[in-house]
Amino acid sequence: MNPITHFLVGWTALERLLPSRRDKALVCFSGLAPDLDGLGIVVDAFTRVAGLSETDLYQQFHRVYGHGLPAAWVIAIAVALCARLRTRTALWSLVAVHLHFVCDLLGSRGSTPEDIWPIYYLAPISMHPQWSLSFQWPLVGWQNLVISALLMLIAMERATRTGYAPVVVFSARADAVFVGVLRGWRASLRRLFRRSP
Ligand SMILES: [Zn+2]
């Protein structure tokens, strides 16, 4: 799935389990971290555009270095070093990374039904076991759009009650403005439904 969906999955499932803004952010970004192994795509694009000898780092590294148990532990240890509640945040970070794996298993297929992405759970140490789902839907499929839209609605509705939204992991001030807008929308909707017969 795409980074926004991964972030929202982590936010919806896990942020409420940690009190501090920093630990919430660490867990949510853990849910994005596996895709760092796909950043080779930037170098591949650059070598192609610049006319240098072509690289294929994306195919070589993506789903091999960030999408397995070894990477999950590296991410969790890094999180533990930065977190306020070290053990609890590292454990939820492990969960966030595994939610990423599940989301990728479900919805990160290529353009053809045969272009299924597997998870190599012990990579890069071993390419076994290899897991995949025959019904994996496309990365750009409507299913991912619907899931992202639903998660956004859930996050926004919850923000009007809790007083904070996912924006808080970037800026508390911007989040306060955003939540104020959301609460205004909710009040307008309520007035609208009260008026309608
Ligand atoms: Zn991924």
Residues whose N, C-alpha, C, O or C-beta is under 5 A from the ligand:
A	BS01	ZN	P34 D35 D104
